[in-house]
């Protein structure tokens, strides 16, 4: 595994610690190399630091599905849908709703 890009992204994040885009790119880079715990932590940190960064929710939800955590995925999609509504992002709202629907409904996760 070549960590050059990851090191570059981490360096950029040091220069601009508030950059949601760079934080997201780091999470995707971890995911690219199947570093699931690191990817999960990076996405979760991004949800905490930038709850309105709508793109995070779909990717974190899909990662939760991959990690066999469907209840966490369902809740992540649900929270992401609220963020997408606030942002007026109909495309993201539609993707998140589809992902949530594919998992089941509220009764499946109570």
Secondary structure, DSSP 8 states (H G I E B T S, - for coil): ---HHHHHHHHHHHHSTT-HHHHHHHHHHHHHTT-HHHHHHHHHHHHHH-TT-THHHHHHHHHHHHTT-HHHHHHHHHHHHHHHHHHT-HHHHHHHHHHHHHH--GGGG-
